[in-house]
Structures are given as structure tokens and as C-alpha cells.
Amino acid sequence: MGKIILRLDRVMADRKMSLNELSDKVGVSNVNLSKMKTGKISAIRFSTLEAICDVLDCQPGDILEYDKNAKSE
């Protein structure tokens, strides 16, 4: 089975947005966004994903990627 890879860091860099700025605009703690950025989460609420996509003006597929060949941890 493959693995879902989070690309939040790439989208944030493209938008030149800091973790603190995204945290303020989305209403999610820096700690939780940092875990998302580093891929250290196992779930995400749709409401959080919607808020992130709204603030970053992106689609969920810009943040989430499925790698069929990667091994889940």
C-alpha cells in the first residue's frame, strides 16, 4: 500500500506565507500546522483542510499527494 504525502510546506512557500500567518488566518495552532507541514499527522478534519485551502487559494490535491510506491510508517 502507498502513502499520503503532505505538501503544505511547498504550497506555503509558493504563497510566501509563514506558519504564524497561516495559523492566524486559519485558526489552527502553530503546533498542529507544524505537524501537518512535517507529515507527522495521521488525520485531518475536512473543516481544517477547507480553511487551509481557502487561505492559500489552492485545492486539496495541491496539499495532499498519494505515492503508490512509498511505504506507510
Secondary structure, 3 states (H helix, E strand, C coil): CCEEEECHHHHHHHCCCCHHHHHHHHCCCHHHHHHHHHCCCCCCCHHHHHHHHHHHCCCHHHHEEEECCCCCC
